[in-house]
Amino acid sequence: MRFVALFSIVVVLLLCASCSRVPNVYIGGPKDPQPLPDSIPVLVVNAAKVPLLPQEYNYLGTIKTAAASGCSSDGTIAYLRTLARKVGANIVYVKKTDIELAFFYTQYGSMTSRCLTLIADFVYAEAPLISKWEEEVKKMESSRKAGE
């Protein structure tokens, strides 16, 4: 009887742990990451809107998130910011976005939810380079608006 109770507790804990974070695959990260201080903001940039990175930057890895039950767009973005801070990145450069269905099965049936999935690079660039980069982006957007 003790074995069944202990086994049940372990299974419940594992199931709860699997729902507590965004499933992902992270590659190319540094072996000894230096966390980013809380005083430095982490920017999330969509490559479709800003097709270029700052001229000088340090690449700190690529992540691909996957659909999971109970997902939310805000939760995925918040998770990426937290992970970027852990590896020392101040830019999350989102290269591809997609919406996928996640299936969640219960004893009463199944549910689906639409989940944001991303492929993004973690990048670190010095603050002056980010300011220069933002200026270039504004110039590019203003020239794009002038051309329309």
C-alpha positions as CSV (number, residue, x, y, z in Angstrom):
1,M,0.0,0.0,0.0
2,R,2.9,2.4,0.8
3,F,4.3,1.7,-2.7
4,V,1.1,2.6,-4.4
5,A,0.8,5.9,-2.4
6,L,4.4,6.8,-3.0
7,F,4.1,6.0,-6.7
8,S,0.9,8.1,-7.0
9,I,2.6,11.1,-5.4
10,V,5.6,10.8,-7.7
11,V,3.4,10.6,-10.8
12,V,1.3,13.6,-9.7
13,L,4.5,15.7,-9.0
14,L,5.9,14.8,-12.4
15,L,2.7,15.7,-14.1
16,C,2.5,19.1,-12.3
17,A,6.2,19.8,-13.1
18,S,5.6,19.2,-16.8
19,C,3.0,21.9,-16.9
20,S,5.0,24.5,-15.0
21,R,7.1,25.8,-17.9
22,V,7.1,26.2,-21.7
23,P,8.5,23.1,-23.4
24,N,11.5,24.0,-25.6
25,V,14.7,23.0,-27.2
26,Y,17.7,25.3,-26.5
27,I,21.0,24.9,-28.5
28,G,24.2,26.8,-28.8
29,G,24.2,28.3,-25.4
30,P,27.4,29.2,-23.4
31,K,28.8,26.6,-21.1
32,D,29.2,29.1,-18.2
33,P,26.5,31.7,-18.8
34,Q,26.8,35.0,-16.9
35,P,23.3,36.1,-15.8
36,L,22.2,39.6,-16.9
37,P,21.6,42.1,-14.0
38,D,18.0,43.1,-13.3
39,S,18.8,46.7,-14.2
40,I,19.3,45.9,-17.9
41,P,16.1,45.4,-19.8
42,V,15.5,42.4,-22.2
43,L,14.1,43.4,-25.6
44,V,11.9,41.0,-27.6
45,V,12.3,41.9,-31.3
46,N,10.4,40.3,-34.2
47,A,12.6,39.7,-37.2
48,A,9.6,40.2,-39.5
49,K,9.5,43.9,-38.4
50,V,13.2,44.4,-37.8
51,P,15.1,42.3,-40.3
52,L,18.6,43.2,-39.0
53,L,20.5,42.7,-35.8
54,P,23.0,45.3,-34.3
55,Q,26.3,45.2,-36.2
56,E,28.3,43.8,-33.2
57,Y,26.7,41.3,-30.9
58,N,27.4,38.1,-29.1
59,Y,25.3,35.1,-30.0
60,L,24.2,33.1,-26.9
61,G,22.0,30.4,-28.4
62,T,18.8,29.5,-30.2
63,I,15.5,28.3,-28.7
64,K,12.5,26.7,-30.2
65,T,9.4,26.6,-28.1
66,A,6.7,24.0,-28.5
67,A,2.9,23.9,-27.9
68,A,1.8,22.6,-24.6
69,S,-1.5,22.5,-22.6
70,G,-2.3,25.6,-20.8
71,C,0.0,27.8,-22.9
72,S,-0.4,31.5,-23.3
73,S,1.4,34.1,-25.5
74,D,2.3,36.3,-22.5
75,G,3.6,33.2,-20.6
76,T,5.8,32.2,-23.5
77,I,7.3,35.7,-23.9
78,A,7.8,36.0,-20.1
79,Y,9.6,32.6,-20.1
80,L,11.9,33.7,-23.0
81,R,12.8,36.9,-21.1
82,T,13.6,34.9,-18.0
83,L,15.7,32.4,-19.9
84,A,17.5,35.2,-21.8
85,R,18.4,36.9,-18.5
86,K,19.8,33.6,-17.2
87,V,22.1,33.2,-20.2
88,G,23.1,36.8,-20.3
89,A,21.2,38.0,-23.3
90,N,19.6,41.4,-23.6
91,I,17.9,40.8,-26.9
92,V,15.5,37.9,-27.8
93,Y,15.4,38.0,-31.7
94,V,12.3,36.1,-32.8
95,K,13.0,34.6,-36.2
96,K,9.8,32.6,-36.7
97,T,6.4,32.7,-35.1
98,D,3.6,30.1,-35.5
99,I,0.4,29.1,-33.8
100,E,0.1,25.3,-33.1
101,L,-2.6,23.3,-31.4
102,A,-1.9,21.6,-28.1
103,F,-4.1,18.7,-27.1
104,F,-4.9,18.0,-23.4
105,Y,-6.6,14.8,-22.5
106,T,-8.7,14.3,-19.5
107,Q,-10.9,11.4,-18.4
108,Y,-13.9,13.3,-19.7
109,G,-12.5,14.0,-23.1
110,S,-9.9,16.2,-24.8
111,M,-9.4,19.9,-25.1
112,T,-7.3,21.9,-27.5
113,S,-5.6,25.3,-27.1
114,R,-3.9,27.5,-29.7
115,C,-0.3,28.0,-28.6
116,L,2.3,30.5,-29.8
117,T,5.5,28.7,-30.8
118,L,8.7,30.6,-31.6
119,I,12.2,30.1,-32.9
120,A,14.4,32.9,-31.4
121,D,18.1,33.7,-31.0
122,F,19.5,35.0,-27.7
123,V,21.9,37.9,-28.3
124,Y,23.9,40.3,-26.2
125,A,24.8,43.8,-27.5
126,E,26.2,46.7,-25.7
127,A,23.8,49.5,-24.9
128,P,25.3,52.1,-27.3
129,L,25.0,49.6,-30.1
130,I,21.3,49.0,-29.2
131,S,20.6,52.7,-29.3
132,K,22.3,52.9,-32.8
133,W,20.3,49.9,-33.9
134,E,17.1,51.4,-32.7
135,E,17.9,54.6,-34.7
136,E,18.6,52.5,-37.8
137,V,15.3,50.7,-37.3
138,K,13.4,54.0,-37.0
139,K,15.1,55.3,-40.2
140,M,14.1,52.1,-42.0
141,E,10.5,52.4,-40.9
142,S,10.2,56.0,-41.8
143,S,11.6,55.3,-45.3
144,R,9.2,52.4,-45.6
145,K,6.3,54.7,-44.7
146,A,7.5,57.4,-47.1
147,G,7.6,54.9,-49.9
148,E,4.0,53.8,-49.4
